[in-house]
């Protein structure tokens, strides 16, 4: 558990418990994290948004404070089904959704394949489609046994380096350690590679032809210095959702929550333009 960030509610899924919390009052807004992060990413963003909104945060199954164990289905398809169940549990019929990293793919599957309605959708530095199965993803898929057998010190160094690669500005004191904590020790190491080994590009192919039919307002925000999902991924997505707004943030990498929180908040609190 991260000191100062505790998810006080629990929702049971067929594969285990998902931890969640909600803040504020008003129109509902749901924040969806990616990998290898957790809802801790929203620790500053969620309370600020909750001044005017009812903000929901959660840890995907297998991440953060949610249950981690062998045998869990941690595919993007499973995450989308769990997200659908969560929205139903919360009684939300048309929430605003903000999603980052693989949270983008989860949100898109939920919208397009699970056929859940949103009021609007914001994606930033997000997995969406195309050829995104690269880098560490690809290596873990090709050599799962090698990664599972890494000595603890080597695994810890790998996780730290991977997290640092996501930020352009660097982490504030204590933040890197907080992100790493769920993935350390024998159980944490197993959980880290368990979730990565199940995240597949095949789970985004099914909705790619449907992107052009999205009719709700969509906002795309991208860090110019994103090394995990470089700007070409924003351009790929923008080309398939033609009406989507696209905003660039200079001097920021993959983790806009860490590199440029004030500028991210400016976009997240801006009204969408009127339809038509």
Legacy VTK file of the C-alpha trace (Angstrom):
# vtk DataFile Version 3.0
C-alpha trace
ASCII
DATASET POLYDATA
POINTS 276 float
0.000 0.000 0.000
1.235 3.487 -0.804
1.305 5.798 2.213
-1.350 8.491 1.808
-3.089 6.777 -1.117
-5.521 4.081 -0.056
-8.427 2.723 -2.070
-11.096 2.100 0.531
-13.693 0.185 -1.498
-13.686 -3.311 -2.992
-15.497 -4.858 -5.946
-15.390 -8.596 -6.542
-14.790 -9.906 -10.066
-14.634 -13.563 -11.148
-10.810 -13.352 -10.916
-10.474 -11.412 -7.669
-11.004 -8.121 -5.881
-10.639 -4.715 -7.538
-9.950 -1.827 -5.167
-11.499 1.579 -5.859
-12.423 4.970 -4.392
-14.482 8.011 -5.349
-14.112 11.712 -4.578
-16.268 14.821 -4.806
-19.727 15.338 -6.265
-21.194 16.290 -9.611
-21.144 14.712 -13.058
-19.196 11.408 -13.025
-15.647 11.153 -14.369
-13.635 7.909 -14.346
-9.816 7.772 -14.471
-8.251 4.635 -16.018
-4.545 3.888 -15.474
-2.142 1.791 -17.526
0.867 -0.445 -16.928
3.015 -0.796 -14.865
1.278 1.935 -12.912
-1.763 2.121 -10.637
-4.315 4.661 -9.476
-1.447 6.288 -7.549
-0.867 8.135 -10.837
-4.032 10.124 -10.096
-3.118 11.091 -6.507
-2.880 14.810 -7.403
-5.224 14.855 -10.405
-8.262 13.147 -8.832
-8.675 15.514 -5.845
-8.272 18.547 -8.112
-10.910 17.283 -10.550
-13.195 16.391 -7.627
-13.744 20.076 -6.887
-16.479 20.009 -9.547
-16.939 16.325 -10.472
-17.623 12.936 -8.891
-14.290 11.254 -9.667
-13.807 7.467 -9.636
-10.399 5.752 -9.499
-9.479 2.083 -9.324
-6.586 -0.325 -9.706
-6.932 -2.852 -12.507
-7.021 -6.446 -11.341
-3.417 -7.572 -10.829
-2.176 -4.009 -10.200
-1.561 -1.750 -7.229
-3.862 -2.527 -4.306
-6.112 -4.917 -6.255
-5.772 -8.669 -5.891
-2.758 -10.366 -7.502
-2.528 -14.132 -7.842
-1.766 -16.914 -10.269
-4.430 -17.854 -12.779
-5.953 -14.403 -13.256
-7.062 -13.317 -16.719
-5.242 -9.989 -17.125
-5.757 -9.509 -20.858
-7.050 -6.223 -22.238
-10.320 -7.992 -23.012
-10.654 -9.087 -19.384
-9.806 -5.602 -18.113
-12.549 -4.192 -20.369
-15.081 -6.695 -19.016
-14.106 -5.775 -15.465
-14.366 -2.072 -16.302
-17.855 -2.689 -17.676
-18.805 -4.462 -14.432
-17.376 -1.620 -12.361
-19.359 1.022 -14.240
-22.508 -1.021 -13.699
-21.642 -1.464 -9.997
-21.213 2.312 -9.674
-24.504 2.921 -11.475
-22.878 5.085 -14.153
-24.653 5.143 -17.507
-22.760 7.925 -19.345
-19.624 8.942 -17.467
-16.755 10.993 -18.799
-13.715 8.718 -19.150
-10.043 9.708 -19.023
-7.547 6.973 -19.889
-3.758 6.637 -20.092
-1.397 3.980 -21.510
-3.176 0.572 -21.786
-6.090 2.230 -20.038
-6.791 3.719 -23.459
-7.200 0.301 -25.020
-9.385 -0.802 -22.088
-11.594 2.283 -22.472
-11.867 1.821 -26.248
-12.745 -1.895 -25.968
-15.367 -1.046 -23.374
-16.883 1.652 -25.600
-16.714 -0.153 -28.943
-16.948 -3.882 -28.136
-18.681 -3.975 -24.744
-20.957 -1.192 -26.089
-20.902 0.918 -22.945
-21.913 4.573 -23.383
-19.679 7.480 -22.359
-20.447 11.191 -22.294
-16.978 11.906 -23.688
-13.525 10.347 -23.830
-10.053 11.741 -23.201
-7.025 9.637 -24.157
-3.464 10.690 -23.453
-0.254 8.871 -24.293
-2.518 5.875 -24.707
-2.339 2.451 -26.303
-5.051 2.444 -28.953
-4.132 0.313 -31.960
-1.628 -0.217 -34.722
1.791 -1.765 -34.105
2.241 -0.971 -30.418
3.535 -4.389 -29.263
7.177 -3.317 -29.021
10.052 -2.746 -26.624
9.665 -4.407 -23.234
6.224 -5.776 -24.159
7.700 -7.689 -27.054
10.706 -9.001 -25.143
8.567 -10.362 -22.301
6.243 -12.066 -24.779
9.203 -13.688 -26.550
11.164 -14.703 -23.441
8.729 -15.093 -20.519
10.794 -17.750 -18.711
13.920 -15.581 -18.703
12.124 -12.645 -17.084
10.380 -14.811 -14.491
13.759 -16.209 -13.442
15.586 -12.872 -13.083
17.352 -12.432 -9.740
15.498 -9.982 -7.528
18.148 -7.256 -7.841
18.063 -7.462 -11.652
14.268 -7.321 -11.699
14.306 -4.286 -9.405
16.798 -2.510 -11.664
14.707 -3.317 -14.749
11.487 -1.971 -13.203
13.232 1.213 -12.050
14.770 1.826 -15.473
11.467 1.144 -17.244
9.619 3.612 -15.014
12.303 6.283 -15.428
12.050 5.914 -19.201
8.418 7.041 -18.986
9.164 10.464 -17.514
10.949 13.329 -19.260
11.305 15.560 -16.192
12.142 12.883 -13.617
10.249 11.786 -10.518
9.818 13.803 -7.368
11.335 12.275 -4.205
9.652 9.053 -3.159
7.451 8.691 -6.245
9.576 6.121 -8.086
9.692 3.972 -4.949
5.903 4.192 -4.605
5.378 3.007 -8.185
7.854 0.166 -7.716
6.518 -1.118 -4.383
3.718 -3.394 -5.736
6.189 -5.141 -8.067
8.959 -6.034 -5.600
9.591 -9.284 -3.739
8.801 -12.736 -5.096
5.043 -12.098 -5.317
5.449 -8.650 -6.844
7.922 -9.875 -9.439
5.596 -12.706 -10.461
2.695 -10.244 -10.713
4.730 -7.829 -12.862
5.494 -10.396 -15.567
2.100 -12.076 -15.231
0.287 -8.937 -16.346
2.801 -7.985 -19.043
2.733 -11.477 -20.575
-1.038 -11.236 -21.138
-1.264 -7.796 -22.751
-1.512 -8.421 -26.500
-1.900 -6.325 -29.613
-4.501 -8.851 -30.781
-6.939 -7.367 -28.256
-6.918 -3.966 -29.983
-7.287 -5.235 -33.560
-10.980 -6.034 -33.135
-12.089 -2.468 -32.532
-9.752 -0.660 -34.949
-12.318 -0.652 -37.814
-14.845 0.928 -35.409
-12.739 3.947 -34.406
-14.072 6.097 -37.222
-17.620 5.553 -36.005
-17.080 7.062 -32.560
-19.636 9.851 -32.251
-18.969 11.167 -28.722
-16.518 14.041 -28.137
-12.916 12.777 -28.013
-9.830 14.631 -26.806
-6.268 13.379 -27.417
-3.362 14.770 -25.377
0.256 13.703 -25.963
3.687 14.417 -24.551
6.067 15.458 -27.347
8.923 13.583 -25.640
7.024 10.336 -25.023
9.525 7.484 -25.519
7.049 4.703 -24.712
4.424 5.735 -27.285
6.066 8.399 -29.472
4.000 11.112 -31.227
3.368 8.956 -34.302
0.893 6.947 -32.162
-1.098 10.112 -31.450
-1.138 10.885 -35.170
-2.246 7.315 -35.972
-5.176 7.617 -33.574
-6.103 11.130 -34.662
-6.224 9.941 -38.268
-8.824 7.334 -37.306
-11.023 9.535 -35.114
-11.128 12.587 -37.401
-13.280 14.775 -35.152
-11.012 14.276 -32.125
-9.112 17.241 -30.708
-5.336 16.708 -30.573
-3.210 18.662 -28.101
0.570 18.433 -27.706
2.447 19.071 -24.466
6.082 20.045 -24.995
8.749 19.067 -22.496
6.751 16.062 -21.299
7.082 12.330 -21.758
4.712 9.409 -21.311
3.659 10.342 -17.772
1.929 13.684 -18.127
0.664 13.264 -14.562
4.299 13.541 -13.397
5.883 15.744 -16.080
3.169 18.345 -16.673
0.282 18.007 -14.192
-0.816 21.652 -14.413
-0.952 21.627 -18.212
-2.724 18.261 -18.157
-5.306 19.669 -15.735
-5.900 22.624 -18.066
-6.997 20.198 -20.775
-8.942 17.898 -18.451
-11.012 20.784 -17.098
-11.648 22.463 -20.458
-15.127 22.094 -21.905
-15.546 20.099 -25.095
-16.751 22.220 -28.007
-20.494 21.987 -28.782
-21.445 19.115 -31.089
-21.692 20.018 -34.753
LINES 1 277
276 0 1 2 3 4 5 6 7 8 9 10 11 12 13 14 15 16 17 18 19 20 21 22 23 24 25 26 27 28 29 30 31 32 33 34 35 36 37 38 39 40 41 42 43 44 45 46 47 48 49 50 51 52 53 54 55 56 57 58 59 60 61 62 63 64 65 66 67 68 69 70 71 72 73 74 75 76 77 78 79 80 81 82 83 84 85 86 87 88 89 90 91 92 93 94 95 96 97 98 99 100 101 102 103 104 105 106 107 108 109 110 111 112 113 114 115 116 117 118 119 120 121 122 123 124 125 126 127 128 129 130 131 132 133 134 135 136 137 138 139 140 141 142 143 144 145 146 147 148 149 150 151 152 153 154 155 156 157 158 159 160 161 162 163 164 165 166 167 168 169 170 171 172 173 174 175 176 177 178 179 180 181 182 183 184 185 186 187 188 189 190 191 192 193 194 195 196 197 198 199 200 201 202 203 204 205 206 207 208 209 210 211 212 213 214 215 216 217 218 219 220 221 222 223 224 225 226 227 228 229 230 231 232 233 234 235 236 237 238 239 240 241 242 243 244 245 246 247 248 249 250 251 252 253 254 255 256 257 258 259 260 261 262 263 264 265 266 267 268 269 270 271 272 273 274 275
